[in-house]
Amino acid sequence: MKNKSYLLGFIFFILLFSYSFSKAQVYLTNDTMKVGGGTYANDIIYVNPGDTRVPVIVYLRNTFDVAGFTLRMVYDSTIMYPRPPVPDSSFYQPIRSQSLPIFGGNFDVPGEIYFTGSPFLPVITTIAAGRGPIVEFYFNIKSTAQPGYYPIKLEEDTLNYPDFDNTLGDPMGQNMYIPVLANGAICVGTCAPPTNNPPVVSPVSPKSVVVGETLSFSVSATDPDNDLITLFAQNRPTNSTFPQVQGTGSVTGTFTFIPAPEQAPDTLSVTFIVRDIYNSADTINVTIFLYEEIIPPQEPTDKLKILSTEGGVPGSKGKLIPVYFINDLDTVYGVEFSLNYNPQAVIIDSLVLAQRVNGFSVYSNRGDTLGKLTVLLFGLGNEKILPGAGDILYLALSVDTLAPFGDSPLDLTSAWEAISVNPNVPSRALAMVDGVFAVDMFGDINLDKIVNVSDVVSLVAYILGSISLDTRHYEAANINRDADVNVGDLVGVINTILHRPINAPIVNYREPLASLRLEYDSLQAGSPGSINLWADLKTSIAGVQFKIEYDPQQLSFSHPQLTSRSSSFDTVYYKDDGKGNLTILSFSFGKNPIGVGQGNILTLPVVVKSDFDKEKLRLSLKEAILADPTAVVIPVDKGEVVLPKSFSLGQNYPNPFNPTTTIRFEIGIGGGPQQSVQTTLRVYNILGQRVKTLVDEPKSSGIYYQTWDGKDEQGDKVSSGVYFYQLRAGGYNQTKKMVLLK
């Protein structure tokens, strides 16, 4: 993007309203954003081939003061183009939005405009409630344009983030408001008058509900012209919900009502309205009969629950869903249940017994019918589940690589328990609580089902070491789908927000695309100086991440500085732990990466201590990660090998695995690089019994990789389940968990 002011305004608006985007999303029915010609009521703009500086106006009818807006406008690039061809500030003119001094956008893609208006902080300025134009764009009509209608649309994004474009913000940042959208059209030459058929709400029969129960039914609407329509409810009773829904051609919403005792008895009428972009509407009224009922006290009931605490991104594996069993009174000898799930979202790989049912066996029809699972759990020696509560089984799931984002239901259809071995005692039905499995969105690090600036903030904090990520958050953060979460994923999240591409990771490419070194020949004892980070780049770079190890008794760093080569980057973040470890992170929101070539990309101001001895300088580039503009992490040569200073045990990979997995561990230098440390690496089962000794010998400092083939000490293959592996080296002791699936 050549005009950087557009991008700055766009970023500023995202930062200002990111707080509201994490709050409630409010669909408006009386506020409208529309595109048209010279008046509010005129949706058609009449032009001729070759016309220049044709105004296309975005209007807003707002019932509250608006502190900022985003819009996404789509036009036909075969008949028109922005004036001037390379858009700058003369391409648009703020009207009612003049009170918002910051404007910006993305005009890179032919046929699309992303545009924002926002105030300066800390003073919040607004567009006062009212009706009229907020911004006017100027286009030229191509001389080759053919006669006819050509739509100009205000559209929501189609890349799994439907709540980001065409939104309004309030001054307090409490909510994100989504107005009704109305489209316009360009008429080239002579056009026949457009026609509009109103939308239709499908009739709904009368309903009845008892106090304390849940009434739920669907309401659908269609539009004969396949226009954008909005369906909403009026006169809803207390304790009911019906979220407004929008769609093109057809929509369906769900009405839910749980009446309270004070509301009964009564007869209610709820109004459902559908409206198209031309304000044509249809209405139905649904009658609800509300009855009282005295609910008698119930005896304690044994219960089976699918716990909804897990999720994962498409393609992830080894997700363990607990099956939780409550039997307060009786000893139980067996449990049976049936489960429906979405096979386009999740795959049940295996069933893993929990410790509570030690000695039981599990049988199922897994794989016979997709989407349906029946499980039998019992002991061949009349083993018992004593009264209590806890997990009895884990569903080991994989997430389909094409799974749709959102909650995928795990519905129990029947569940039974055996409370006696006596054939005269019948089985007993269990109460059931369904669960869900969340298919997470790549880049949605905080798991709030939208990728926005909050995820950028979390990822920066993780890279700088301010926070840690568990497995689920880590997988969501790995948006470029390579081996690690780093600056490449940060570039990927930014690209997602700005609708830019992310490429596949580099695989098996050994030749480095960048060479790096630290230059510090000019350092003098007792004087301030600088250390330069020199780079030879064979491809453009949009983000950098470095870790530098140094002796704090020799050097003291201050804020790193960008150079002329990296001046397009937005800023430099850094964290110095005061113990000799400096982490540096920098990236660009724009389209101006560091280009191919040689030279310094960062300058590190430093104070050299008075007893500095260059011959004994301890300074090394411990980590260097570079990402290109499409979020691909490139191979880097930093010209050094660093022995580990401490002991560590990595997570096995792959996990879950079948039949082999690899465990990475590090042996620290300790007393010196040649000193060996007695090292053991062992595998244990869930009962704490040793299964296999993988390493039992002295090890010198270094990084090691050990493979386990899933066999025990006797060479027999072990069964599916959860296993633990433990590293002991000197005084270091660390244990981690892994899952074997068959």
Secondary structure, 3 states (H helix, E strand, C coil): CCCHHHHHHHHHHHHHHHHHHCCEEEEEEEEEEEEECCCCCCCEEEECCCCCCEEEEEEEEECCCECEEEEEEECCCCCEEECCCCCCHHHEEECHHHHCCEEEEECCCCCEEEEEEECCCCCCCCECCEEEEEEEEEEEECCCCCCEEEEEEECCCCCCCCCCCCEEECCCCCEEEEEEEECEEEEECCCCCCCCCCCEECCCCCEEEECCCCEEEEEEEECCCCCEEEEEEECCCCCEECCCEEEECEEEEEEEECCCHHHCCEEEEEEEEEEECCCCEEEEEEEEEEECCCCCCCCCCCEEEECCCCEECCCCCCEEEEEEEEECCCCECEEEEEEEECCCCEEEEEEEECHHHCCCEEEECCCCCCCEEEEEEECCCCCCECCEEEEEEEEEEEECCCCCCEEEEEEEEEEEEECCCCCCCCCEECEEECEEEEECCCCCCCCCCCCCHHHHHHHHHHHCCCCCCCHHHHHHHCCCCCCCCCHHHHHHHHHHHCCCCCCCCCCCCCCCCEEEEEECCCCCCCCEEEEEEEEEECCCECEEEEEEEECCCCEEECCCEECCCCCCCCEEEEEECCCCEEEEEEECCCCCCECCEEEEEEEEEEEECCCCCHHHCCEEEEEEEEECCCCCECCEECCCCCCCCCCEECCCECCCECCCEEEEEEECCCCCCCCCEEEEEEEECCCCCEEEEEEEEEECCEEEEEEECCECCCCCECCCEEEEEEEEECCEEEEEEEEECC
